[in-house]
Amino acid sequence: MDTPDKADTPASAPEPRTSYLEEKAFKSRTLLVFGSVTDLMAADVTRRLIALDADSAEPIDMLVSSPGGHLESGDAIHDIVRFIAAPVNMVGTGWVGSAATHLYLSVPRERRYCTPNTRFLIHQPSGGSGGPASDIAIQAREIVKARERIARTIARETGKPLETVLVDIERDYWMSAEEAVEYGLVSRIIERKTELRGA
């Protein structure tokens, strides 16, 4: 009997262990946002959010550990979290920075948590400018608009004055879990999943 060649095996077939973990995560209504924020990540996360929302109106627990990445990809996740009907509990762990902080702020403060060793980073967007002078000027204007939009979101979700936030994000602004609570990014530091129940 011929044995199938590796090349004949469908590349898209998920490994059993991966399928098992995916099923368990879906049933527990837990979503992981780990690594750099990219278009591919945003497509995957928003697809899962929509599927979980269609499955039940029960809360979704989203664990975030990301240095940030593409701002508009973070915008997509931020907006879909606010778009769906199911409430989302955000749990920062590891570190939550830049565009990841933006998507983390998509839920009301009372639903924003973090584990004890989480660090947070807020700052203004950056981008390389190149090409003709007219294009560089357009890029510069867009970065200024993005900076103001990020600052407004942080101010709205933390209760800080917009002028204070604009100053804070001029440079990298790092916060420990405790400092993030004081700043208004986080409502509560938690150590166990059971502390989310009733949220």
N, C-alpha and C positions, 0 to 999 in steps of 0.2 A: 504494500500500500504506500502511495506517495504521501510524504509529509508536506504540509504547506510551507512554502518558502516565506521568509520574513517579509519579503517585498509584497507578498500577497495579502498580508495582514493589514486591515484598514488602519491607517495612522490615527484616525479620529476616534477610534474605540477607546473609551476611558478605562483606566486600570480599575480593577475591582475595589481596591482600597480607596481610591479617589471617589468612586461612585458612592461607597459606603459613607465616607465623611461628608460628601455633598448632601446626601439624603439626611444624615443626622443634623447637619447645620440647618437645613431647610425646616425640618420638623421642630427644632429648638428655636426657630425664628431668630437665628443669629447670623450676622453678616460681617465678614472681615474685610477691612479696608487697610491693607498692609502694602508698604512700598510706595514708589513714586506715583503721583497722580498723573495719569496719561489718558489719552482718548480711549484706548483699549480698556483701561481700568474703569473709566466712567461708563462705558457701554455695558460692561459686565455688571457693575454695581447697580446701575439704574434698572437693568433688566431684572435683576434679582429683587430689587425693591418693589417693582411693579408686580412680579409674580407673587411675592409674599403678601402684598396688599390685596391682590385678587383672591388669595387663599383664605385670608382671615383679617378681621379688624383688630386682632390682638396686637400688643406692642411688638416692635422689632428691636432687637438689641444690636447696635452697630459698634463694633470694636475698631478703633482707629489708631494705627501706628504708622505714621508717614512723615517724611521730611518735606512733603509738598510736591510741587511740580507745575504742571500746566494749569494756569489760572482758570481758563475757560472750561477745562475738564472738571475742575473743582466746582465751578459755577453750575454745571449740569447736575452734579450729584446734589449740591445744595438746593437747587430748585425742585428736583424730583422728590427729595425728602419732604419738602414743604407742600408738594403737589398731591401726594398720596394721602389717603384717609387714615391709614393705620399710624398710630403714634410711634415715634422712634426714640429710643434711649441711646444717646451717644456716650460711649465709654472710651476715653483717651487712655492709651497705655504706651509705654516706650517713649516715643516723642511725637508731638503733633505740631507741625510747622507749616508756615506759609499757606499755600493753597489748601492744605489739609485742615488748618485752623479755620479757614473760610467755610469748608463743608461741615466742620464740627459745629459751627455756630448756626447751623440751619434749624436747630430745634430750640424750644424755649429753655431758658436757663435752668428751670427745675428738672429738666431731662438731660442735663449735661453733667457727666460724672468723669472721674479719672481714677486710676489706680495710684498708689502712693508714690511711685518712683517716676511718674510721667513728667516730661518737660514740655513746655509750650514755647513756640516762637512766633512772634508777629513782626512783620516788616513790610515795606512797600515793595511793589512788583519791580522786577528788573528785566531788562531785555537788551539784546544787542542791536545796535543800529548800523545799517549799512545801505549802500546804494546811493542814488542821487540825493542831493541836499534836500530836495522837496520831499522825498520819501522819509528821510531821517527826521524832518520836521513833523511829518504825519505820525511817525512812530513815537516821537517824544510827546506829542499831544495825547495819544492813546494811553501812554504810560501814566500821564498825569490824571487822566480820567479814571483809569483803573485804580490808581492810588486813592483818589477821593472816594470811589465806590467801596473799596475795602475798608477805608476809615469809617465811612458811614455805617457799614454793617457792624463793625466792631463796636462803635459807639452805641448803636441801637441795641445790640445784644448784651452789652456789659453795663450800660447806664453811664459810661464815662462821657464827658464832654467831647465833642468832635475835635475841638482845638487841642485837647490833651492827647487824643489818639493820633492826630496828625504829627505831633511832635514825637510821640513814642515810636512810631513806625519809620521815622527818618533813618534809624539804624536798627540792626538786629536787636530785638527786645526779648530776652529769654526769661522764662518764669518757671519756677518749681511748681509742683502741685499746689502747695500752700499759697504761693504768690498768685497763681492763676485763680484760686478761689477768691482771694482778696481783690483781684483785678475785676472779677465778674465774669470771667470766661467759664468757670466751672462752678456748679452749685455745691457739689459734695465729693469728698474723696472716699472711695469705697475699697474694700479688700475682698469681698465675696459677692458672687452673683446674686445670692439671696437678698442682698441689700437693694437690688433693683426692683424687687417685687413690690407691687403696690404703687409703683411709679406711674 
